[in-house]
Amino acid sequence: MKKLLTILAILLAGFFTTATAHEKQGHKYEKPIPIEEWMTKPFDSHSGSILLSGSTIDHGDYVITQTEEVYYFMGKEYEVYNVMYDDPTANMKIGVYGREYIAYTEDFIFFYECTKKGFGIRRALFNNSEVRDLYNEREYSKQTILCAEKKIDTLQALGLIAVYVPKLK
């Protein structure tokens, strides 16, 4: 927890002169949010990098940041987001292309997608059989529909993936 807060403080130090964050509504900023509250809400920083934060039971708090990286898969260019947890072994990246999401590390690739049935996991690939053996098949079947909406916004999808991918391990 302390490492994550230290990283967050360093990232924010150059962008804020006070310990507040601003929630963007339309094109105007509302009043500042106390620092205790923004840790669980999406917010817009001046750097455009920190998008969302939350907590998981298995790996502690997490922060999602936007990157300038591009992930190439099957001829498509995916926009890349970092997901950093208190437990750094759970850190991963998420590629976004329209309604398709790819959560990946060196060990696995999980494909999430919005379809007419809703948002959920569609496929899993593993780098080796040892990692595959750690995979939780029961949890996979629970995640086929995480949200019944046919369309969800990117922040909601990123948050769902950040919370549910650690349960697959």
SERO-4910 file (N, C-alpha, C, O; in steps of 0.05 Angstrom, whole numbers):
BEGIN
 pado doro    nc1    nc2    nc3   cac1   cac2   cac3    cc1    cc2    cc3    oc1    oc2    oc3
  Met    A     17    -24      0      0      0      0     18     25      0     12     44    -15
  Lys    A     38     25     17     56     48     18     70     53     -8     74     76    -16
  Lys    A     79     31    -22     92     35    -48     74     47    -68     82     65    -83
  Leu    A     49     38    -69     29     48    -88     24     78    -82     22     94   -101
  Leu    A     20     85    -57     15    112    -50     40    130    -56     36    153    -65
  Thr    A     64    119    -52     88    134    -59     90    139    -89     96    162    -97
  Ile    A     84    119   -105     84    122   -134     64    143   -143     69    160   -159
  Leu    A     40    141   -131     18    159   -137     26    188   -130     21    207   -145
  Ala    A     38    191   -106     46    218    -97     67    230   -116     66    254   -122
  Ile    A     86    214   -125    107    223   -143     95    232   -169    102    253   -180
  Leu    A     76    216   -180     63    223   -205     47    249   -203     46    265   -221
  Leu    A     34    252   -180     17    276   -177     32    301   -168     22    323   -171
  Ala    A     56    297   -156     70    320   -145     75    342   -164     73    366   -157
  Gly    A     81    336   -189     86    357   -208     61    370   -220     63    390   -234
  Phe    A     38    359   -214     14    368   -227     -5    382   -209    -23    397   -218
  Phe    A     -3    378   -183    -22    391   -164     -6    406   -143     15    396   -134
  Thr    A    -15    429   -136     -2    444   -115    -16    439    -88     -4    445    -67
  Thr    A    -40    429    -88    -54    421    -64    -62    392    -66    -62    381    -88
  Ala    A    -69    380    -44    -77    352    -43   -106    348    -51   -122    338    -34
  Thr    A   -113    355    -75   -140    351    -84   -139    342   -113   -119    345   -127
  Ala    A   -161    329   -122   -164    322   -150   -189    334   -160   -207    342   -144
  His    A   -192    337   -185   -216    349   -197   -230    329   -214   -218    315   -231
  Glu    A   -256    327   -210   -273    310   -226   -283    327   -250   -293    349   -246
  Lys    A   -280    316   -273   -288    330   -297   -317    324   -303   -325    301   -304
  Gln    A   -333    345   -307   -361    342   -315   -365    359   -340   -364    384   -339
  Gly    A   -370    346   -363   -372    361   -388   -345    373   -394   -325    359   -395
  His    A   -344    399   -397   -319    413   -402   -310    431   -378   -290    444   -380
  Lys    A   -326    431   -357   -319    447   -334   -312    430   -310   -323    408   -307
  Tyr    A   -293    440   -293   -286    425   -269   -303    434   -246   -309    458   -243
  Glu    A   -311    415   -230   -326    421   -206   -307    427   -183   -283    428   -187
  Lys    A   -317    431   -159   -300    437   -136   -281    414   -130   -287    391   -137
  Pro    A   -259    419   -117   -239    398   -111   -251    376    -93   -269    382    -77
  Ile    A   -242    352    -97   -251    329    -81   -229    323    -60   -205    323    -67
  Pro    A   -236    319    -35   -216    312    -15   -200    288    -23   -211    270    -36
  Ile    A   -175    287    -16   -157    265    -24   -167    238    -16   -162    218    -30
  Glu    A   -181    235      7   -191    209     15   -212    198     -4   -215    174     -7
  Glu    A   -227    215    -17   -249    207    -35   -239    200    -63   -250    181    -75
  Trp    A   -219    214    -74   -212    208   -102   -198    182   -106   -195    173   -129
  Met    A   -189    169    -85   -176    143    -88   -195    121    -98   -186    101   -108
  Thr    A   -221    126    -97   -240    106   -106   -257    116   -129   -277    103   -136
  Lys    A   -251    139   -140   -267    150   -162   -249    156   -186   -226    162   -184
  Pro    A   -262    153   -210   -247    162   -234   -242    191   -233   -259    206   -223
  Phe    A   -219    200   -242   -214    229   -244   -196    235   -266   -182    217   -278
  Asp    A   -195    260   -273   -180    270   -295   -157    287   -284   -162    307   -272
  Ser    A   -132    278   -287   -110    294   -278    -99    311   -301   -106    306   -324
  His    A    -84    331   -295    -73    348   -316    -55    333   -334    -51    341   -357
  Ser    A    -43    312   -324    -24    296   -341    -39    277   -359    -28    268   -379
  Gly    A    -64    272   -353    -80    253   -369    -72    224   -365    -81    207   -380
  Ser    A    -55    218   -346    -46    191   -343    -61    174   -322    -66    151   -328
  Ile    A    -67    185   -299    -81    169   -279   -111    171   -284   -122    193   -283
  Leu    A   -124    148   -288   -152    148   -295   -170    138   -274   -192    148   -270
  Leu    A   -161    117   -260   -179    103   -241   -163     89   -220   -140     81   -224
  Ser    A   -175     86   -197   -163     71   -175   -184     56   -160   -208     64   -161
  Gly    A   -176     36   -146   -195     20   -131   -181     -1   -114   -157      2   -108
  Ser    A   -195    -21   -106   -184    -41    -88   -193    -69    -95   -216    -73   -105
  Thr    A   -176    -88    -91   -183   -117    -95   -178   -131    -69   -161   -123    -53
  Ile    A   -191   -153    -65   -187   -169    -41   -160   -184    -42   -145   -185    -23
  Asp    A   -153   -194    -66   -130   -211    -69   -103   -196    -71    -83   -205    -60
  His    A   -103   -173    -84    -78   -159    -89    -77   -130    -80    -59   -116    -87
  Gly    A    -95   -122    -64    -95    -95    -52   -105    -74    -71   -119    -80    -90
  Asp    A    -97    -50    -66   -105    -27    -82    -92    -28   -110    -71    -40   -113
  Tyr    A   -105    -14   -129    -94    -12   -156    -98     16   -167   -115     30   -158
  Val    A    -82     22   -186    -84     47   -201    -82     41   -231    -65     24   -239
  Ile    A    -99     53   -247    -98     49   -276    -88     75   -288    -99     97   -284
  Thr    A    -67     73   -305    -56     96   -318    -56     92   -348    -54     69   -358
  Gln    A    -59    114   -363    -58    112   -392    -29    114   -401    -13    128   -388
  Thr    A    -22    100   -422      5    102   -432      4    112   -461    -18    116   -473
  Glu    A     27    116   -473     29    123   -501     36     99   -518     40    101   -542
  Glu    A     37     76   -505     44     51   -519     21     42   -537     -2     50   -534
  Val    A     29     26   -557      9     13   -574     15    -17   -574     38    -25   -577
  Tyr    A     -6    -33   -571     -4    -62   -571    -16    -71   -598    -39    -66   -604
  Tyr    A      0    -86   -613     -9    -96   -639    -17   -125   -637     -2   -142   -627
  Phe    A    -42   -130   -645    -52   -158   -644    -71   -162   -668    -91   -147   -670
  Met    A    -66   -182   -684    -83   -189   -706    -90   -165   -725   -112   -162   -733
  Gly    A    -69   -149   -730    -72   -127   -748    -86   -102   -737    -92    -83   -751
  Lys    A    -91   -103   -710   -104    -80   -697    -85    -66   -678    -68    -79   -667
  Glu    A    -89    -40   -675    -73    -25   -656    -89    -19   -631   -109     -4   -633
  Tyr    A    -81    -30   -609    -95    -27   -584    -82     -5   -568    -57     -4   -565
  Glu    A    -98     13   -556    -89     33   -537    -82     19   -511    -97      1   -503
  Val    A    -60     26   -498    -51     10   -475    -54     26   -449    -48     50   -447
  Tyr    A    -63     12   -428    -65     22   -401    -50      4   -382    -50    -20   -386
  Asn    A    -36     16   -362    -23      0   -341    -41     -3   -318    -56     15   -310
  Val    A    -41    -27   -306    -55    -32   -281    -34    -40   -261    -20    -60   -264
  Met    A    -30    -23   -240    -10    -28   -220    -23    -33   -193    -39    -17   -183
  Tyr    A    -17    -55   -180    -28    -64   -155     -8    -60   -132     16    -56   -137
  Asp    A    -18    -61   -107      0    -61    -84     19    -85    -86     42    -84    -80
  Asp    A      8   -108    -96     24   -132   -100     34   -131   -129     19   -137   -148
  Pro    A     59   -123   -134     69   -119   -161     68   -144   -178     71   -142   -203
  Thr    A     66   -168   -166     65   -192   -183     39   -193   -199     37   -209   -218
  Ala    A     19   -178   -191     -7   -177   -205     -8   -156   -227    -27   -155   -242
  Asn    A     12   -139   -229     12   -117   -249      8   -128   -277     18   -150   -284
  Met    A     -6   -113   -293    -12   -122   -321    -17    -97   -338    -17    -75   -328
  Lys    A    -21   -102   -363    -29    -81   -382    -55    -89   -395    -62   -113   -396
  Ile    A    -70    -69   -403    -96    -75   -417    -95    -59   -443    -91    -35   -444
  Gly    A    -99    -74   -465   -102    -61   -491   -131    -57   -498   -148    -75   -493
  Val    A   -137    -34   -510   -165    -28   -516   -167    -21   -546   -153     -4   -556
  Tyr    A   -186    -34   -559   -192    -28   -587   -223    -30   -590   -234    -52   -592
  Gly    A   -235     -7   -590   -265     -6   -592   -277    -20   -568   -273    -12   -545
  Arg    A   -292    -42   -573   -305    -57   -552   -289    -82   -544   -300   -100   -530
  Glu    A   -264    -84   -554   -247   -106   -548   -226    -98   -528   -214    -76   -530
  Tyr    A   -221   -115   -508   -201   -110   -487   -183   -135   -484   -193   -157   -484
  Ile    A   -157   -130   -482   -138   -151   -478   -122   -145   -453   -106   -126   -453
  Ala    A   -125   -162   -432   -109   -160   -408    -85   -179   -412    -89   -202   -417
  Tyr    A    -61   -168   -408    -38   -186   -414    -14   -180   -396    -10   -158   -386
  Thr    A      2   -201   -393     29   -200   -380     47   -218   -397     39   -226   -419
  Glu    A     71   -224   -387     88   -242   -401     77   -271   -399     84   -288   -416
  Asp    A     60   -276   -380     50   -303   -375     23   -310   -388     18   -333   -395
  Phe    A      6   -290   -392    -21   -295   -402    -32   -272   -419    -22   -250   -419
  Ile    A    -53   -279   -433    -69   -259   -448    -99   -267   -444   -106   -290   -450
  Phe    A   -114   -249   -433   -143   -253   -429   -158   -234   -447   -153   -210   -446
  Phe    A   -177   -244   -462   -192   -228   -481   -220   -222   -469   -235   -241   -462
  Tyr    A   -227   -197   -467   -253   -189   -457   -267   -173   -480   -253   -161   -496
  Glu    A   -293   -175   -481   -307   -161   -503   -336   -155   -495   -348   -169   -479
  Cys    A   -347   -134   -507   -375   -127   -505   -389   -141   -529   -381   -136   -552
  Thr    A   -409   -157   -523   -425   -170   -544   -454   -165   -538   -461   -151   -519
  Lys    A   -472   -177   -553   -501   -174   -548   -508   -187   -522   -530   -181   -511
  Lys    A   -492   -205   -511   -497   -218   -485   -487   -202   -462   -496   -206   -439
  Gly    A   -469   -183   -467   -457   -167   -446   -427   -167   -447   -415   -176   -466
  Phe    A   -415   -156   -426   -386   -153   -424   -375   -176   -407   -384   -181   -385
  Gly    A   -354   -189   -418   -341   -210   -402   -317   -222   -417   -310   -214   -439
  Ile    A   -305   -242   -404   -282   -255   -416   -291   -274   -438   -312   -287   -436
  Arg    A   -275   -275   -459   -282   -291   -483   -261   -314   -488   -268   -334   -499
  Arg    A   -236   -309   -481   -215   -328   -487   -191   -323   -469   -187   -301   -460
  Ala    A   -175   -344   -465   -151   -342   -449   -128   -357   -463   -132   -379   -474
  Leu    A   -105   -345   -464    -80   -357   -475    -59   -355   -454    -57   -336   -439
  Phe    A    -42   -376   -452    -21   -377   -432      6   -382   -446      8   -396   -466
  Asn    A     27   -371   -434     54   -374   -444     65   -402   -440     80   -412   -457
  Asn    A     57   -415   -418     67   -442   -414     47   -458   -397     28   -447   -386
  Ser    A     51   -484   -396     32   -502   -382     32   -497   -352     11   -502   -339
  Glu    A     54   -489   -340     55   -484   -311     36   -461   -304     21   -463   -284
  Val    A     36   -440   -319     17   -418   -314    -11   -427   -319    -29   -420   -304
  Arg    A    -16   -442   -340    -43   -452   -346    -54   -469   -323    -78   -468   -317
  Asp    A    -37   -484   -310    -45   -501   -288    -54   -484   -263    -70   -494   -247
  Leu    A    -45   -460   -261    -53   -442   -239    -80   -428   -245    -91   -416   -227
  Tyr    A    -89   -430   -269   -113   -418   -279   -138   -430   -266   -139   -455   -263
  Asn    A   -157   -414   -258   -181   -422   -244   -204   -424   -264   -217   -404   -271
  Glu    A   -210   -448   -273   -232   -453   -293   -259   -444   -283   -275   -433   -298
  Arg    A   -265   -449   -258   -291   -441   -246   -294   -411   -247   -316   -401   -254
  Glu    A   -273   -396   -240   -274   -367   -241   -278   -357   -270   -292   -338   -274
  Tyr    A   -265   -370   -289   -268   -363   -317   -297   -364   -325   -307   -346   -338
  Ser    A   -311   -386   -318   -339   -389   -326   -356   -368   -312   -376   -360   -324
  Lys    A   -349   -359   -288   -364   -338   -275   -360   -311   -289   -378   -294   -287
  Gln    A   -338   -307   -303   -332   -281   -315   -341   -279   -344   -335   -258   -356
  Thr    A   -355   -298   -354   -364   -295   -382   -383   -272   -385   -385   -260   -407
  Ile    A   -399   -266   -365   -416   -242   -365   -411   -227   -338   -421   -234   -318
  Leu    A   -395   -206   -339   -389   -189   -316   -410   -167   -314   -415   -157   -292
  Cys    A   -420   -159   -337   -439   -137   -339   -458   -143   -362   -449   -148   -384
  Ala    A   -484   -141   -357   -503   -149   -378   -507   -127   -399   -521   -131   -419
  Glu    A   -495   -104   -395   -497    -82   -414   -484    -90   -441   -463   -103   -441
  Lys    A   -496    -82   -463   -484    -88   -489   -461    -69   -495   -442    -76   -510
  Lys    A   -463    -45   -484   -441    -26   -486   -435    -15   -459   -453     -7   -444
  Ile    A   -409    -14   -452   -401     -1   -427   -378     18   -434   -364     14   -454
  Asp    A   -374     38   -418   -352     57   -425   -325     45   -417   -324     26   -401
  Thr    A   -304     55   -428   -278     45   -425   -269     44   -396   -257     24   -387
  Leu    A   -275     65   -380   -267     65   -352   -280     42   -336   -268     29   -320
  Gln    A   -306     38   -342   -320     16   -328   -308    -11   -335   -304    -28   -318
  Ala    A   -302    -15   -361   -290    -40   -370   -262    -44   -357   -256    -66   -348
  Leu    A   -246    -23   -357   -219    -25   -345   -221    -32   -315   -206    -49   -305
  Gly    A   -240    -19   -301   -243    -25   -273   -252    -54   -268   -242    -67   -250
  Leu    A   -271    -64   -284   -280    -92   -281   -257   -111   -286   -253   -131   -272
  Ile    A   -241   -106   -307   -218   -124   -313   -198   -123   -291   -188   -144   -283
  Ala    A   -192    -99   -280   -172    -97   -259   -181   -112   -234   -164   -123   -219
  Val    A   -207   -113   -228   -216   -127   -204   -218   -157   -209   -212   -173   -191
  Tyr    A   -226   -165   -233   -232   -194   -238   -209   -210   -249   -208   -234   -243
  Val    A   -190   -199   -263   -167   -215   -273   -151   -228   -250   -144   -252   -253
  Pro    A   -146   -215   -228   -131   -229   -206   -145   -254   -196   -132   -272   -186
  Lys    A   -172   -255   -199   -186   -278   -190   -182   -303   -208   -187   -325   -200
  Leu    A   -173   -298   -232   -168   -320   -251   -143   -336   -244   -140   -359   -252
  Lys    A   -125   -323   -229    -99   -336   -222   -102   -354   -198    -82   -367   -190
***
